[in-house]
Each structure stands twice: as structure tokens, then as C-alpha cells.
């Protein structure tokens, strides 16, 4: 299951949160991945569900057409990391 997290960074010796959420998940090889998501938590959770479905179907070896169509609507940079 994908986790929705917010990262921190240091600016002028102060700890600050990032504006974007990140989706952290295990890919079909069992390696933890973290990809930037959206500024809205619900949209980021939806992306996490899509990534979980894509990973599960890729592990089996058969990606359904509706999952692939949803993945093609993602940004090209994210597509290159996933597909």
C-alpha cells in the first residue's frame, strides 16, 4: 500500500515542509520508490491508489487497459519512471 507523506527541508536554518505531497510505494521488484505528487492530499491519495494498482498488475505481468489509460494521463516525467 502506498504512503502519502510530506517531506521537510532546511532553509535559513529553519525546518520547513514541502508544498507537495509525495507517494512512497514498493515497486514490482520490492524496491521502495518515492515520487512527487500533488499539493492536494486527496489527489495524492488517488495517485497512490493508481500506483498500487499499476504495480500489482505489473507484478502479475498483465496491465489492464483501463489502468494503462489512467497511467498515460500522468506527466511524461512520471510515466518514464513507472512504465
DSSP file (Angstrom, degrees, kcal/mol; ACC not computed):
  #  RESIDUE AA STRUCTURE BP1 BP2  ACC     N-H-->O    O-->H-N    N-H-->O    O-->H-N    TCO  KAPPA ALPHA  PHI   PSI    X-CA   Y-CA   Z-CA
    1    1 A X              0   0    0      0, 0.0     2,-0.2     0, 0.0    48,-0.1   0.000 360.0 360.0 360.0 138.7    0.0    0.0    0.0
    2    2 A X        -     0   0    0     46,-0.2     2,-0.4    23,-0.1    23,-0.2  -0.473 360.0-142.5 -77.7 144.8    1.3    3.4   -0.9
    3    3 A X  E     -A   24   0A   0     21,-3.1    21,-2.8    -2,-0.2     2,-0.6  -0.878   4.1-144.0-107.2 140.7    2.0    6.0    1.8
    4    4 A X  E     +A   23   0A   0     -2,-0.4     2,-0.3    19,-0.2    19,-0.2  -0.922  33.3 166.4-103.9 119.6    1.3    9.7    1.4
    5    5 A X  E     -A   22   0A   0     17,-2.7    17,-3.1    -2,-0.6     2,-0.4  -0.862  32.8-140.1-131.1 162.8    4.0   11.8    3.1
    6    6 A X        -     0   0    0     -2,-0.3    15,-0.1    15,-0.2     2,-0.1  -0.995  24.7-144.7-121.2 131.5    5.2   15.3    3.2
    7    7 A X        -     0   0    0     13,-0.5    11,-2.4    -2,-0.4     2,-0.3  -0.429   6.3-137.2 -92.2 167.8    9.0   15.9    3.3
    8    8 A X  E     -C   17   0B   0      9,-0.2     2,-0.3    -2,-0.1     9,-0.2  -0.878  16.9-177.0-121.7 155.2   10.9   18.6    5.1
    9    9 A X  E     -C   16   0B   0      7,-2.7     7,-3.3    -2,-0.3     2,-0.5  -0.956  26.0-114.8-145.1 164.4   13.9   20.7    4.1
   10   10 A X  E     +C   15   0B   0     -2,-0.3     2,-0.4     5,-0.2     5,-0.2  -0.892  31.2 171.3-107.9 128.5   16.1   23.3    5.8
   11   11 A X  E >  S-C   14   0B   0      3,-2.6     3,-1.2    -2,-0.5    -2,-0.0  -0.984  74.6 -10.0-136.8 123.2   16.1   26.9    4.6
   12   12 A X  T 3  S-     0   0    0     -2,-0.4    -1,-0.1     1,-0.3     3,-0.1   0.896 128.8 -57.1  54.0  43.4   17.9   29.6    6.6
   13   13 A X  T 3  S+     0   0    0      1,-0.2     2,-0.4    -3,-0.0    -1,-0.3   0.694 115.9 115.3  63.5  21.3   18.4   27.2    9.5
   14   14 A X  E <   -C   11   0B   0     -3,-1.2    -3,-2.6     2,-0.0     2,-0.5  -0.965  67.2-125.3-122.2 139.3   14.7   26.6    9.7
   15   15 A X  E     +C   10   0B   0     -2,-0.4     2,-0.3    -5,-0.2    -5,-0.2  -0.705  36.5 178.6 -83.5 125.4   12.9   23.3    9.1
   16   16 A X  E     -C    9   0B   0     -7,-3.3    -7,-2.7    -2,-0.5     2,-0.2  -0.927  25.5-120.0-129.7 153.5   10.1   23.7    6.5
   17   17 A X  E     -C    8   0B   0     -2,-0.3    -9,-0.2    -9,-0.2     2,-0.1  -0.596  30.4-113.6 -86.6 150.3    7.6   21.5    4.9
   18   18 A X        -     0   0    0    -11,-2.4    -1,-0.1    -2,-0.2    -9,-0.0  -0.460  17.1-130.6 -75.5 157.1    7.4   21.0    1.2
   19   19 A X  S    S+     0   0    0     -2,-0.1     2,-0.2     2,-0.1    -1,-0.1   0.837  87.9  65.0 -75.5 -33.4    4.3   22.2   -0.7
   20   20 A X  S    S-     0   0    0      1,-0.0   -13,-0.5    17,-0.0    19,-0.2  -0.587  78.4-130.1 -93.1 151.4    3.8   18.9   -2.5
   21   21 A X        -     0   0    0     17,-2.5    16,-3.0    -2,-0.2     2,-0.4  -0.536  21.4-141.3 -85.3 163.3    3.0   15.6   -1.1
   22   22 A X  E     -AB   5  36A   0    -17,-3.1   -17,-2.7    14,-0.3     2,-0.5  -0.963   3.0-138.8-126.7 146.7    5.0   12.5   -2.0
   23   23 A X  E     -AB   4  35A   0     12,-2.8    12,-2.4    -2,-0.4     2,-0.5  -0.928  17.7-166.6-105.3 124.1    3.8    9.0   -2.7
   24   24 A X  E     +AB   3  34A   0    -21,-2.8   -21,-3.1    -2,-0.5     2,-0.3  -0.952  22.9 146.7-113.1 127.3    6.0    6.3   -1.3
   25   25 A X  E     - B   0  33A   0      8,-2.4     8,-3.6    -2,-0.5     2,-0.5  -0.961  47.4-105.7-152.8 164.2    5.5    2.7   -2.5
   26   26 A X  E     - B   0  32A   0     -2,-0.3     6,-0.2     6,-0.2    29,-0.1  -0.842  35.6-140.8 -95.4 133.5    7.2   -0.6   -3.3
   27   27 A X    >   -     0   0    0      4,-2.5     3,-1.8    -2,-0.5    -1,-0.0  -0.154  38.5 -83.5 -82.0-174.8    7.6   -1.4   -7.0
   28   28 A X  T 3  S+     0   0    0      1,-0.3    -1,-0.1     2,-0.1    -2,-0.0   0.614 130.7  54.3 -70.0 -11.1    7.2   -4.8   -8.5
   29   29 A X  T 3  S-     0   0    0      2,-0.2    -1,-0.3     0, 0.0     3,-0.1   0.439 120.0-107.9 -95.9  -3.0   10.8   -5.7   -7.6
   30   30 A X  S <  S+     0   0    0     -3,-1.8     2,-0.4     1,-0.3    -2,-0.1   0.611  73.6 139.1  87.0  13.5   10.2   -4.8   -3.9
   31   31 A X        -     0   0    0      1,-0.0    -4,-2.5     0, 0.0    -1,-0.3  -0.773  56.4-118.2 -94.0 133.4   12.3   -1.6   -4.1
   32   32 A X  E     -B   26   0A   0     -2,-0.4     2,-0.3    -6,-0.2    -6,-0.2  -0.530  35.0-172.4 -71.2 132.0   10.9    1.5   -2.2
   33   33 A X  E     -B   25   0A   0     -8,-3.6    -8,-2.4    -2,-0.3     2,-0.4  -0.927  12.8-162.4-123.5 149.3   10.2    4.4   -4.5
   34   34 A X  E     +B   24   0A   0     -2,-0.3     2,-0.4   -10,-0.2   -10,-0.2  -0.981  13.1 177.5-133.5 121.3    9.1    8.0   -3.7
   35   35 A X  E     -B   23   0A   0    -12,-2.4   -12,-2.8    -2,-0.4     2,-0.1  -0.947  34.1-106.4-124.0 144.5    7.6   10.2   -6.4
   36   36 A X  E     +B   22   0A   0     -2,-0.4   -14,-0.3   -14,-0.2     2,-0.1  -0.433  41.4 179.0 -68.2 141.7    6.3   13.7   -6.1
   37   37 A X        -     0   0    0    -16,-3.0     2,-0.2     1,-0.2    -1,-0.1   0.066  32.7 -55.5-115.3-134.4    2.5   14.0   -6.1
   38   38 A X        -     0   0    0      2,-0.3   -17,-2.5   -18,-0.1    -1,-0.2  -0.551  36.2-115.3-110.8 172.1    0.2   17.0   -5.8
   39   39 A X  S    S+     0   0    0    -19,-0.2     2,-0.5    -2,-0.2    -1,-0.1   0.689  99.0  78.8 -79.0 -19.4   -0.4   19.8   -3.3
   40   40 A X  S  > S-     0   0    0      1,-0.1     4,-1.8   -19,-0.1    -2,-0.3  -0.784  74.3-148.0 -91.8 129.8   -3.8   18.4   -2.6
   41   41 A X  H  > S+     0   0    0     -2,-0.5     4,-2.4     1,-0.2     5,-0.2   0.898  95.9  51.5 -66.3 -41.3   -3.8   15.4   -0.3
   42   42 A X  H  > S+     0   0    0      1,-0.2     4,-2.0     2,-0.2    -1,-0.2   0.903 110.3  48.6 -64.9 -40.7   -6.9   13.7   -1.8
   43   43 A X  H  > S+     0   0    0      1,-0.2     4,-1.9     2,-0.2    -1,-0.2   0.878 111.5  51.2 -65.1 -36.5   -5.4   13.9   -5.3
   44   44 A X  H  X S+     0   0    0     -4,-1.8     4,-2.1     2,-0.2    -2,-0.2   0.881 108.0  51.7 -67.6 -38.3   -2.2   12.5   -4.0
   45   45 A X  H  X S+     0   0    0     -4,-2.4     4,-2.1     2,-0.2    -2,-0.2   0.887 108.4  51.7 -64.7 -38.7   -4.1    9.6   -2.3
   46   46 A X  H  X S+     0   0    0     -4,-2.0     4,-2.2     2,-0.2    -2,-0.2   0.901 108.7  50.6 -64.3 -40.6   -5.7    8.8   -5.7
   47   47 A X  H  X S+     0   0    0     -4,-1.9     4,-2.5     1,-0.2    -2,-0.2   0.898 108.2  53.7 -62.6 -39.8   -2.3    8.8   -7.4
   48   48 A X  H  X S+     0   0    0     -4,-2.1     4,-2.3     2,-0.2    -2,-0.2   0.898 108.1  49.2 -61.0 -41.6   -1.2    6.4   -4.7
   49   49 A X  H  X S+     0   0    0     -4,-2.1     4,-2.3     2,-0.2    -1,-0.2   0.898 110.9  50.4 -64.5 -40.3   -4.1    4.0   -5.4
   50   50 A X  H  X S+     0   0    0     -4,-2.2     4,-2.5     1,-0.2    -2,-0.2   0.913 110.7  49.1 -63.6 -42.1   -3.3    4.2   -9.1
   51   51 A X  H  X S+     0   0    0     -4,-2.5     4,-2.6     2,-0.2    -2,-0.2   0.887 109.7  51.8 -66.1 -38.8    0.4    3.4   -8.5
   52   52 A X  H  X S+     0   0    0     -4,-2.3     4,-2.5     2,-0.2    -1,-0.2   0.929 111.9  46.5 -61.0 -44.7   -0.6    0.4   -6.2
   53   53 A X  H  X S+     0   0    0     -4,-2.3     4,-2.2     2,-0.2    -2,-0.2   0.905 112.8  49.7 -64.3 -41.5   -2.9   -0.9   -8.9
   54   54 A X  H  X S+     0   0    0     -4,-2.5     4,-2.1     2,-0.2    -2,-0.2   0.910 112.5  47.0 -64.7 -43.1   -0.2   -0.4  -11.6
   55   55 A X  H  X S+     0   0    0     -4,-2.6     4,-2.2     2,-0.2    -2,-0.2   0.914 112.1  50.1 -65.3 -43.5    2.5   -2.2   -9.5
   56   56 A X  H  X S+     0   0    0     -4,-2.5     4,-1.3     1,-0.2    -2,-0.2   0.908 114.0  44.5 -62.9 -42.3    0.2   -5.1   -8.7
   57   57 A X  H  X>S+     0   0    0     -4,-2.2     4,-1.6     1,-0.2     5,-1.4   0.849 112.5  51.8 -72.5 -33.0   -0.8   -5.6  -12.3
   58   58 A X  H  <5S+     0   0    0     -4,-2.1    -2,-0.2     2,-0.2    -1,-0.2   0.856 104.9  56.4 -71.2 -33.5    2.8   -5.3  -13.5
   59   59 A X  H  <5S+     0   0    0     -4,-2.2    -1,-0.2     1,-0.2    -2,-0.2   0.868 109.7  45.9 -63.7 -36.3    3.9   -7.9  -10.9
   60   60 A X  H  <5S-     0   0    0     -4,-1.3    -1,-0.2    -5,-0.2    -2,-0.2   0.814 114.9-121.2 -74.6 -31.4    1.5  -10.4  -12.5
   61   61 A X  T  <5S+     0   0    0     -4,-1.6     2,-0.4    -5,-0.1    -3,-0.2   0.456  82.9  93.2 105.7   2.8    2.6   -9.4  -15.9
   62   62 A X      < -     0   0    0     -5,-1.4     2,-0.6     2,-0.0    -2,-0.1  -0.915  54.4-163.9-133.8 107.3   -0.7   -8.2  -17.4
   63   63 A X        -     0   0    0     -2,-0.4    -9,-0.1    -5,-0.1    -8,-0.0  -0.803  23.9-126.9 -92.7 123.4   -1.6   -4.5  -17.2
   64   64 A X     >  -     0   0    0     -2,-0.6     4,-2.3     1,-0.1     5,-0.2  -0.283  16.4-120.1 -67.3 152.6   -5.3   -3.8  -17.8
   65   65 A X  H  > S+     0   0    0      1,-0.2     4,-2.3     2,-0.2     5,-0.1   0.849 111.7  52.5 -66.0 -35.2   -6.2   -1.3  -20.4
   66   66 A X  H  > S+     0   0    0      2,-0.2     4,-1.9     1,-0.2    -1,-0.2   0.879 110.9  47.5 -69.9 -35.6   -8.1    1.0  -18.0
   67   67 A X  H  > S+     0   0    0      2,-0.2     4,-2.1     1,-0.2    -2,-0.2   0.903 113.0  48.6 -68.4 -40.9   -5.1    1.1  -15.7
   68   68 A X  H  X S+     0   0    0     -4,-2.3     4,-1.7     2,-0.2    -2,-0.2   0.884 110.1  51.6 -65.8 -38.9   -2.7    1.8  -18.6
   69   69 A X  H  X S+     0   0    0     -4,-2.3     4,-0.6     2,-0.2    -1,-0.2   0.897 110.5  48.6 -65.0 -39.8   -5.0    4.6  -19.8
   70   70 A X  H >< S+     0   0    0     -4,-1.9     3,-0.8     1,-0.2     4,-0.2   0.882 110.5  51.5 -66.3 -37.8   -5.1    6.2  -16.4
   71   71 A X  H >< S+     0   0    0     -4,-2.1     3,-1.2     1,-0.2    -1,-0.2   0.812 102.3  60.4 -68.5 -29.9   -1.3    5.9  -16.2
   72   72 A X  H 3< S+     0   0    0     -4,-1.7    -1,-0.2     1,-0.2    -2,-0.2   0.680  94.8  63.8 -73.2 -16.1   -0.9    7.6  -19.6
   73   73 A X  T << S+     0   0    0     -3,-0.8    -1,-0.2    -4,-0.6    -2,-0.2   0.559  86.3  96.2 -81.8  -7.7   -2.7   10.7  -18.2
   74   74 A X  S <  S-     0   0    0     -3,-1.2    -3,-0.0    -4,-0.2     5,-0.0  -0.232  93.9 -76.2 -74.5 170.3    0.2   11.3  -15.8
   75   75 A X     >  -     0   0    0      1,-0.1     4,-2.4     4,-0.0     3,-0.3  -0.345  40.5-118.4 -66.1 148.9    3.0   13.6  -16.5
   76   76 A X  H  > S+     0   0    0      1,-0.2     4,-2.1     2,-0.2     5,-0.1   0.841 113.9  55.7 -58.3 -34.3    5.6   12.4  -19.0
   77   77 A X  H  > S+     0   0    0      1,-0.2     4,-0.9     2,-0.2    -1,-0.2   0.910 111.0  43.4 -65.7 -41.8    8.4   12.5  -16.4
   78   78 A X  H  > S+     0   0    0     -3,-0.3     4,-1.4     1,-0.2     3,-0.3   0.856 110.4  56.7 -71.4 -35.3    6.4   10.3  -14.0
   79   79 A X  H  X S+     0   0    0     -4,-2.4     4,-2.9     1,-0.2     3,-0.3   0.908 102.9  54.3 -60.5 -42.7    5.4    8.0  -16.9
   80   80 A X  H  < S+     0   0    0     -4,-2.1    -1,-0.2     1,-0.2    -2,-0.2   0.806 109.1  48.9 -64.8 -27.8    9.1    7.4  -17.7
   81   81 A X  H  < S+     0   0    0     -4,-0.9    -1,-0.2    -3,-0.3    -2,-0.2   0.792 121.6  33.0 -77.6 -27.9    9.7    6.4  -14.1
   82   82 A X  H  <        0   0    0     -4,-1.4    -2,-0.2    -3,-0.3    -3,-0.2   0.860 360.0 360.0 -99.7 -41.6    6.8    4.0  -13.9
   83   83 A X     <        0   0    0     -4,-2.9    -3,-0.2    -5,-0.2    -2,-0.1   0.431 360.0 360.0-102.3 360.0    6.2    2.3  -17.3
